[in-house]
């Protein structure tokens, strides 16, 4: 019996650090773009290969480090990168029995361009035949990024949740889950105990440009989640549980962020883990930003994930004002 089972694609990330003088940032039509000369040979500073990541994998590793018995439902190809992902997750203490190896398929492999503390990710999800193995009845399922061909698989997950009402769902939609639209995943939204996204994603999901965070929280909550969490960069995180609104500031960075990959996963997984461990919303809100602060200090989404002991150490030395407040 597991406490926390994540469902989502596993990936290997290849981080390519660009030299600061080999690219530039431009703004056009409200978009910020990273620009390099077309057709040039662009020198890079370094490359870092990080296997066994992805939204759900990051969350599973985080939950495991925080003290929950954890597994992941996912797919890999029968290749070197798939085997490397398996070994990495085994070392993290994750249950790997629900990871399916597909003959003749590749393991997901993404490229991440690092430039001045921000990242641009080139993604490709391989097309796997998704299915749900017999996972028993964990306390929490954490659902996140899946491939473009996964829409029907969400109906399978929805049926499982209908058949097992005691199992709670945390939902952090990935790129394609947002593209599927809120109507196509209406049953998943309605079943969510906790829902996570950032402000821009909330606007995409709702199909509007609403700027008032309270209204966004209420509109997403109306889709079904019992606890709705929306992050907004330096403005912190905002939560609505149908009764109260909270705002939580960020935990101050000890130095300039190195890589923001996995910052959202680390926040949402720490929040969910805190709830699964019996803490309340204000306590869970204090955990999330600490985990994110640590993750962005290192390259890759996994290296900086904290144990419960380390989170509590950071909370003990938190600055004045690092508290959730009702808004």
Secondary structure, 3 states (H helix, E strand, C coil): CCCEEEECCCEEEEEEEECCCCCEEEEECCEEEEECCCCCCCCEEEEEEEEEECHHHHHHHHHHHCCCCEEEEEEEECCHHHHHHHHHHHHCCCECCCEEEECCCCCEEEEEEEECCEEEEECCCCCCCCCCCCCCCCCEEEECCCCCCCHHHHHHHHHHHHHCCCCEEEEECCHHHHHHCCCCCHHHHHHEEEEEEEHHHHHHHHCCCCCCHHHHHHHHHCCCCCEEEEECHHHCEEEECCCCEEEECCCCCCCCCCCCCCHHHHHHHHHHHHHHCCCCHHHHHHHHHHHHHHHCCCCCCCCCCCCHHHHHHHHHCCCCCCCCEEC
